[in-house]
Amino acid sequence: MSISCTLKVVPIVLLLVLFALANAKKSADVTELQIGVKYKPPSCEFQAHKGDRVKVHYRGKLTDGKVFDSSFERGDPIEFELGSGQVIKGWDQGLLGMCVGEKRKLKIPAKLGYGEQGSPPTIPGGATLIFDTELVSVNGKPSSGEDTSEDEL
């Protein structure tokens, strides 16, 4: 290859490498809600529906793995009315149909989380959020005693 040809190719390759590096961080971001079932109890006595009062244990992380909040460590699940806007939209959608005792991983895009403004100083604007969740009860009805240790999350 001639030197003049090499001088033309090198800047292009360099730009491609820089572009790939700049987008590497964004690869963990999602544009739509992703729901992964990590554990499903053998029976589903109580299922979460819009309007139900639910208790949920959760661990919230950013895509870099940094935990920004966790009810597991506090030993105090959050309680709210599902589908009423008391929590971020990703939760209102991602917990629907969940069985008591079930564990899910939710990957929530910014548009269903805290949006472009974020929730400073903990959650940056445009952040994808990852939640490990466990449904503790629906309308005051807990699971019938299956193993719900957080180790499986």
Secondary structure, DSSP 8 states (H G I E B T S, - for coil): --HHHHHHHHHHHHHHHHHHHHHHGGGG--SS-EEEEEE--S--S-B--TT-EEEEEEEEEETTS-EEEEHHHHT--EEEETTTTSS-HHHHHHTTT-BTT-EEEEEE-GGGTTTTT-BTTTB-TT--EEEEEEEEEETTEE-SS----GGG-
